[in-house]
Structure formats: structure tokens, C-alpha cells
Amino acid sequence: MDEGGAGFAASMPRPEAQRSADGDVVNRLKRPITGHEGGPVAIVMAPTFDEAGEDIGATRFMAGIANRTIVEQTHRDIRAFRIYDGPSEAHRHVLARDIPRGPGGACPRRKEMIEFFFDCSSPFTYLGFHEVQRVAAECEAPVIWRPILVGGIFNTINPSVYAFRANPAPAKQAYMIKDLADWARLYGLTIRMPPTIFPINTVKAMRACIALEPEGKLVPFAEAVFRRYWSEDQDVSSDAVLAGICEEVAVDPDRLLAAIASDAVKAQLRRNTQELVDRGGFGTPTIFVDGEDMYFGNDRLGLVRDALSRRRSPSPAKQD
């Protein structure tokens, strides 16, 4: 557990269960959380409501939060608040929302969540990063972006990647290049494989994604990193290329380069990477639906879509 986390967890305000004007259960904090402007918010953990519409998750708070920065991501009627610099534990994400009743006052339907662990060094992750946004929009599911450093995973639990690079099977290598081209054409992307520098050191780019998430710039920045590396064959490990990307997405390059050198950002990237390993991941992209249902690879996004659809429309109960 991170030093200083226990003290903050102990001081977390407890919720008060209330009902809104239309009868929905809403859990309000007795006082604001430090680091969030705008007053008290509703704090619940998904899944929140049982079949009777009663809250079952409002008191499930995380322990060991060392940093109190809370960031709001809005997706339709759901607001996902990410707590940074917490421990390497699953389910660090707190969901805060005002959930509407269905027709006739039906119980509220919970929203599913996608977690997307990624490193821009992978061409298949470029494909997945692009397509998961479409899947999320279709399924009305918020995406929690989780930048990682996949080299650290390969070094510790998946060294077979390096063995394949050193001694590739020619037929498999040729098919992989064709497969990439097929997927890229399907998605309307350009991927040049292999790029001049491969593999690439993306540690600065991934730290930048961590640093930019609080201001809502992670997605455009990561998209630009993917495009510059995989489509335009630029060296995204260099400060000059990263500075150019900053200008493209309206970010001060000097401020960002200073941020990615901070201990807090470095530590968060390490924690994200270790968390993926702890949760059974072994590469990029890795996708979780509702925190536990894991999928690996761009080509599994059809299964992610199906998993989200099944959760939204559960099978009818069996008749006796």
C-alpha cells in the first residue's frame, strides 16, 4: 500500500443514501472530496443497484489512496471519476452518476465499463484503440484508458515475444503483415510494417498519456502518437516529435515534458503495468469489461461488443 494512503482512506467522507425527485437512489457525500471542485458528488461502485432498485455498492470505497486528484470523464448520463496515484489494485475506478428510471418507473439499468490497457508501441493496439471507441459509442459504455509499458510485461512474464522477434517463422511473419494490412484497410487506417525504428521506446509517450488524462487530452495525444509512428514512420521516442504532437493537440510541450519527468507520473505508469500483470494480462491491448471479464487483442473487440450487449440484455429466466 502506498505510504500515506491509509490516512486518506480513513478520512474519506461516508455517503448518505438519498432519493432524487423521481425516486432514484442517489448516494451523496456529506462533504466534498478534496481535489474535486463543484461540491458533493454521488459516489457509487458498479454494479450499484440490485433488482429491487436499492443501492448495494455505495459504501464500497477503495483503501490506500495516496493522491487526491479526481478527474471527471463524461459519457452521456454517466460520469466516471478516476482516482490517480492509488495502489495497484483492481477496481480503483469510482463511478458517479445520476441514473434515470426506465419506462413506468422501472429499476435503473446499470452502465457497463470498458478498461483499455494499451501501449502505443503495438500496431494491433493502434487498431484496437481506434475501434474500441466505436464499440464503446455503440454500446454506450464509458472507456477508462490505462496506459502501460508493455516491455515491462514482456520482460517479466511474456519473454516469448522476444524469442519470436529473434527467430520469426517466415510464413507466420508474412501472414501477420497481411493481417495488419487487412485490419487497417477495414478501419480506414494506414500501418507501415515494419517502421524504421522497431521496436520503439514509448516510455515518454505513455507517461505523457498519464499526464494528459486529467485534462481530457489523452485520446487525441495517443491517436497522434499512433499515427505518427505507425502511419508516418516518425520516431515517437524523441522529444522533438513529442513536442510536435503537443502542438497538434494544443498542449504546452515544455509543461508536458516536465510532467513526464515527475515521480508521480512515472509511478502511475509502473502501477498500471503491474496492475495488468496482477489481473492476468500479458500484452497490449488488453480490455476488461466490468473489471473482471478480460479480452486480449484487437480481434476480440467483437467479443467485447457481445459481452456488453449480453450485460445490457440479460437472458430471460428459465421457465419451470
Secondary structure in CASP SS format (residue, H / E / C, confidence):
PFRMAT SS
TARGET T0000
AUTHOR 0000-0000-0000
METHOD secondary structure of the structure
MODEL  1
M C 1.00
D C 1.00
E C 1.00
G C 1.00
G H 1.00
A H 1.00
G H 1.00
F H 1.00
A H 1.00
A H 1.00
S H 1.00
M C 1.00
P C 1.00
R C 1.00
P E 1.00
E E 1.00
A E 1.00
Q E 1.00
R E 1.00
S C 1.00
A C 1.00
D C 1.00
G C 1.00
D C 1.00
V E 1.00
V E 1.00
N E 1.00
R E 1.00
L E 1.00
K C 1.00
R C 1.00
P C 1.00
I C 1.00
T C 1.00
G C 1.00
H C 1.00
E C 1.00
G C 1.00
G C 1.00
P C 1.00
V C 1.00
A E 1.00
I C 1.00
V E 1.00
M C 1.00
A C 1.00
P C 1.00
T C 1.00
F E 1.00
D C 1.00
E C 1.00
A C 1.00
G C 1.00
E C 1.00
D E 1.00
I C 1.00
G C 1.00
A C 1.00
T C 1.00
R C 1.00
F C 1.00
M C 1.00
A C 1.00
G C 1.00
I C 1.00
A C 1.00
N C 1.00
R C 1.00
T C 1.00
I E 1.00
V E 1.00
E E 1.00
Q E 1.00
T E 1.00
H E 1.00
R C 1.00
D C 1.00
I E 1.00
R E 1.00
A E 1.00
F E 1.00
R E 1.00
I E 1.00
Y C 1.00
D C 1.00
G C 1.00
P C 1.00
S C 1.00
E C 1.00
A C 1.00
H C 1.00
R C 1.00
H C 1.00
V E 1.00
L E 1.00
A E 1.00
R E 1.00
D C 1.00
I C 1.00
P C 1.00
R C 1.00
G C 1.00
P H 1.00
G H 1.00
G H 1.00
A C 1.00
C C 1.00
P C 1.00
R C 1.00
R C 1.00
K C 1.00
E C 1.00
M C 1.00
I E 1.00
E E 1.00
F E 1.00
F E 1.00
F E 1.00
D C 1.00
C C 1.00
S C 1.00
S C 1.00
P H 1.00
F H 1.00
T H 1.00
Y H 1.00
L H 1.00
G H 1.00
F H 1.00
H H 1.00
E H 1.00
V H 1.00
Q H 1.00
R H 1.00
V H 1.00
A H 1.00
A H 1.00
E H 1.00
C H 1.00
E C 1.00
A C 1.00
P C 1.00
V E 1.00
I E 1.00
W E 1.00
R E 1.00
P E 1.00
I C 1.00
L C 1.00
V H 1.00
G H 1.00
G H 1.00
I H 1.00
F H 1.00
N H 1.00
T H 1.00
I C 1.00
N C 1.00
P C 1.00
S H 1.00
V H 1.00
Y H 1.00
A H 1.00
F H 1.00
R H 1.00
A H 1.00
N C 1.00
P C 1.00
A C 1.00
P H 1.00
A H 1.00
K H 1.00
Q H 1.00
A H 1.00
Y H 1.00
M H 1.00
I H 1.00
K H 1.00
D H 1.00
L H 1.00
A H 1.00
D H 1.00
W H 1.00
A H 1.00
R H 1.00
L H 1.00
Y H 1.00
G C 1.00
L C 1.00
T C 1.00
I C 1.00
R C 1.00
M C 1.00
P C 1.00
P C 1.00
T C 1.00
I C 1.00
F C 1.00
P C 1.00
I C 1.00
N C 1.00
T C 1.00
V H 1.00
K H 1.00
A H 1.00
M H 1.00
R H 1.00
A H 1.00
C H 1.00
I H 1.00
A H 1.00
L H 1.00
E H 1.00
P H 1.00
E H 1.00
G C 1.00
K C 1.00
L H 1.00
V H 1.00
P H 1.00
F H 1.00
A H 1.00
E H 1.00
A H 1.00
V H 1.00
F H 1.00
R H 1.00
R H 1.00
Y H 1.00
W H 1.00
S H 1.00
E C 1.00
D C 1.00
Q C 1.00
D C 1.00
V C 1.00
S C 1.00
S C 1.00
D H 1.00
A H 1.00
V H 1.00
L H 1.00
A H 1.00
G H 1.00
I H 1.00
C H 1.00
E H 1.00
E H 1.00
V C 1.00
A C 1.00
V C 1.00
D C 1.00
P H 1.00
D H 1.00
R H 1.00
L H 1.00
L H 1.00
A H 1.00
A H 1.00
I C 1.00
A C 1.00
S C 1.00
D H 1.00
A H 1.00
V H 1.00
K H 1.00
A H 1.00
Q H 1.00
L H 1.00
R H 1.00
R H 1.00
N H 1.00
T H 1.00
Q H 1.00
E H 1.00
L H 1.00
V H 1.00
D H 1.00
R C 1.00
G C 1.00
G C 1.00
F C 1.00
G C 1.00
T C 1.00
P C 1.00
T E 1.00
I E 1.00
F E 1.00
V E 1.00
D C 1.00
G C 1.00
E C 1.00
D E 1.00
M E 1.00
Y E 1.00
F E 1.00
G C 1.00
N H 1.00
D H 1.00
R H 1.00
L H 1.00
G H 1.00
L H 1.00
V H 1.00
R H 1.00
D H 1.00
A H 1.00
L H 1.00
S H 1.00
R H 1.00
R H 1.00
R H 1.00
S C 1.00
P C 1.00
S C 1.00
P C 1.00
A C 1.00
K C 1.00
Q C 1.00
D C 1.00
END
